């Protein structure tokens, strides 16, 4: 299993995971280990989350090339 991920300077990691049967974008809080699912079936194996310049938003290319 491979992960595409992007680290935010504040200790948040945005990543793609397909471990629950579909690909989704997740957030991981490094200090607490808590995870939060951001999408529901919108990502794909090639999706790579990228933080915006101000670190407030995440962009990714999902299923059917949706951005």
N, C-alpha and C positions, 0 to 999 in steps of 0.2 A: 504494500500500500504506500502510495506517495502522497505528499502534502505540498500544496502551493501555499505560501504564506507571506505576510508582510508585517513587520514589527513597527509599532508606534512608539515614539520616544517615551511615552508615559507608562510603558509596561503592558500594553495591550497588543495581542497578536491576532490578526485577522487571517483565517486560513480556510482552505477548501477541504472538505472531508466527504467521503462516500461510504463511510463505515455503517451507516444506518439504512443502506439500500438505495439511496439517492444522493446525489451530490448537492451540497449546500455550503454556504459561507457561514463561518462561526467566528466568535470572538473568544479569546482566552485571556483572562486577567492573570498575568504572570505571578503576582504576589499571593493571590488567594487560591489560584487554581480553578476558579469558577469559569464555566463556559456558558455562552449564550448563542443560540441559533438565530441568525439574521435572516435567512431565506428558507423557503419551503419548496424544494424541488426546482429552483430556478438556475442553479449552477450546473456545471458539467465538469468532466474530468480535466479539461484544459483551463478551467476558470482560475484566474490568479488575482486575488484581491489586492488593490493598490490604494493606499491612503492618499487623501487630497493634500495639497500643500500646507493647509492649516491644521491637518490631522483631525478634522471633524467628520469627514465623510469617507466612504469606501466605494470605489468603482470596480467593476469586474465585467467580463464578457461571459454571458451565460448561455443557456440553451437557445438554439435558433439565432445565435449571434446577438442576443438582447444585451444592451449595455445598461 
